[in-house]
Amino acid sequence: MLILYGLLIFMILGAVVAIETKDLLSSVISVGVMGMALAIIFLILGAPDLAIVQVAVEVVMLILLIRLIVDREDVTIAHRYRYAEVFATSAGILFCGAFIVLAAFAFRCMTPFGEPLMTVSRQYLADGFRLTNIANLVAAILLDFRAYDTLGEATVIFTAIVGTFVILRKKGRE
């Protein structure tokens, strides 16, 4: 449990570095490190499928972002208005505070860690074959009970791959 809190604090620090650094490449690397920490958290919590998707999407997005940064011209603004910085900082603090309050309410409603409620999985095991007529219960769950979830994961991976091909293609046509 302590390692989860350590990884969460590490991800928060990575987010602060990604926001506050002036170098875009450092910011992208920081976001990539946060994504890999999230994949480790998924593995610790027993969700290897989510960890695999997280790593795949994270690697593709890092390639895309680094490619965009390399091709980008540096057009920084010489000065910013002071009230814009104050507003951005205030809005960020207000958002973080609201998020922490809502997360505290959400965490109170959750079951204690390590004591999951098995009601959904019991229903899958008890009624899976009768409802789907599929002998392979894993396939029945993925294709009948969790079809939208599986479709969403496949769509995310497909979109990341297509985006990579679009950005990494050669300029112009041959």
Buried (B, 14 or more C-beta within 10 A) or exposed (E): EEEEEEBEEBBEEBEEBBEEBEEBEEBBBBBBBBBBBBBBBBBEEEBEEBBBBBBBBBBBBBBBBBEEBEEEEEEEEEEEEEEEEEEEEEEEEEEEEEEEEEEEEEEEEEEEEEEEEEEEEEEBEEEBBEEBEBEEBEEBBBBBBBEEEBEEBEEBBEEBEEBBEEEEEEEEEE
